[in-house]
């Protein structure tokens, strides 16, 4: 019985991860649309802003610095 529950839990995590990826893709596309068709870079001249920081305002609940959207629930790291 436990393997069935473990499999169901992993399938739920997988669906959550896929949903996170979709949200990140949509946020990136919104960023691109608002910024002259340019994708968010990793760093710009002396700037320490990451791509995650750049698209954070476009994600749901984007004000949180520890947004779980950027991490897969199955990731153990």
C-alpha positions as a Markdown table, in Angstrom:
| # | Residue | x | y | z |
|---|---|---|---|---|
| 1 | Unk | 0.0 | 0.0 | 0.0 |
| 2 | Unk | 2.9 | 2.4 | 0.8 |
| 3 | Unk | 4.3 | 2.3 | -2.8 |
| 4 | Unk | 0.9 | 3.4 | -4.1 |
| 5 | Unk | 1.0 | 6.5 | -1.9 |
| 6 | Unk | 4.6 | 7.2 | -2.7 |
| 7 | Unk | 3.8 | 7.0 | -6.4 |
| 8 | Unk | 0.8 | 9.3 | -6.0 |
| 9 | Unk | 2.8 | 11.8 | -4.0 |
| 10 | Unk | 5.6 | 11.9 | -6.7 |
| 11 | Unk | 3.0 | 12.3 | -9.5 |
| 12 | Unk | 1.6 | 15.3 | -7.5 |
| 13 | Unk | 5.1 | 16.8 | -7.2 |
| 14 | Unk | 5.7 | 16.3 | -10.9 |
| 15 | Unk | 2.5 | 18.1 | -11.7 |
| 16 | Unk | 3.4 | 21.0 | -9.4 |
| 17 | Unk | 6.9 | 21.2 | -11.0 |
| 18 | Unk | 5.3 | 21.4 | -14.5 |
| 19 | Unk | 3.0 | 24.1 | -13.3 |
| 20 | Unk | 5.9 | 26.1 | -11.9 |
| 21 | Unk | 7.7 | 25.8 | -15.3 |
| 22 | Unk | 4.7 | 27.1 | -17.1 |
| 23 | Unk | 4.4 | 30.1 | -14.8 |
| 24 | Unk | 8.1 | 30.9 | -15.2 |
| 25 | Unk | 7.7 | 30.7 | -19.0 |
| 26 | Unk | 4.7 | 33.0 | -19.0 |
| 27 | Unk | 6.4 | 35.5 | -16.7 |
| 28 | Unk | 9.5 | 35.5 | -19.0 |
| 29 | Unk | 7.3 | 36.2 | -22.0 |
| 30 | Unk | 5.6 | 39.1 | -20.1 |
| 31 | Unk | 9.0 | 40.5 | -19.2 |
| 32 | Unk | 10.1 | 40.2 | -22.9 |
| 33 | Unk | 7.0 | 42.0 | -24.0 |
| 34 | Unk | 7.5 | 44.9 | -21.6 |
| 35 | Unk | 11.3 | 45.2 | -22.3 |
| 36 | Unk | 11.6 | 45.8 | -26.0 |
| 37 | Unk | 11.6 | 42.1 | -26.9 |
| 38 | Unk | 14.7 | 41.4 | -24.8 |
| 39 | Unk | 15.1 | 38.4 | -22.6 |
| 40 | Unk | 16.2 | 38.9 | -19.0 |
| 41 | Unk | 20.0 | 38.5 | -18.9 |
| 42 | Unk | 21.9 | 37.0 | -16.0 |
| 43 | Unk | 24.0 | 40.1 | -15.2 |
| 44 | Unk | 24.5 | 43.5 | -16.8 |
| 45 | Unk | 27.5 | 45.8 | -16.4 |
| 46 | Unk | 28.3 | 45.7 | -12.7 |
| 47 | Unk | 24.7 | 44.8 | -11.9 |
| 48 | Unk | 24.0 | 41.9 | -9.5 |
| 49 | Unk | 20.4 | 41.2 | -10.6 |
| 50 | Unk | 19.6 | 37.7 | -11.7 |
| 51 | Unk | 17.0 | 36.6 | -14.3 |
| 52 | Unk | 14.9 | 35.4 | -11.4 |
| 53 | Unk | 14.9 | 38.9 | -9.8 |
| 54 | Unk | 14.0 | 40.4 | -13.2 |
| 55 | Unk | 10.9 | 38.2 | -13.8 |
| 56 | Unk | 9.8 | 38.1 | -10.1 |
| 57 | Unk | 7.3 | 41.0 | -10.5 |
| 58 | Unk | 5.6 | 39.0 | -13.2 |
| 59 | Unk | 5.1 | 35.8 | -11.3 |
| 60 | Unk | 2.1 | 35.1 | -9.0 |
| 61 | Unk | 3.1 | 36.0 | -5.5 |
| 62 | Unk | 6.2 | 37.7 | -6.9 |
| 63 | Unk | 6.9 | 39.9 | -3.9 |
| 64 | Unk | 8.3 | 37.0 | -1.8 |
| 65 | Unk | 12.0 | 36.5 | -2.0 |
| 66 | Unk | 11.7 | 32.8 | -1.2 |
| 67 | Unk | 9.2 | 32.0 | -3.9 |
| 68 | Unk | 8.8 | 28.3 | -4.2 |
| 69 | Unk | 8.0 | 28.8 | -7.9 |
| 70 | Unk | 11.7 | 28.7 | -8.7 |
| 71 | Unk | 12.2 | 25.2 | -7.2 |
| 72 | Unk | 10.9 | 21.8 | -8.1 |
| 73 | Unk | 9.2 | 20.1 | -5.1 |
| 74 | Unk | 11.0 | 16.9 | -5.8 |
| 75 | Unk | 14.4 | 18.5 | -5.7 |
| 76 | Unk | 16.2 | 17.4 | -2.6 |
| 77 | Unk | 19.0 | 20.0 | -2.7 |
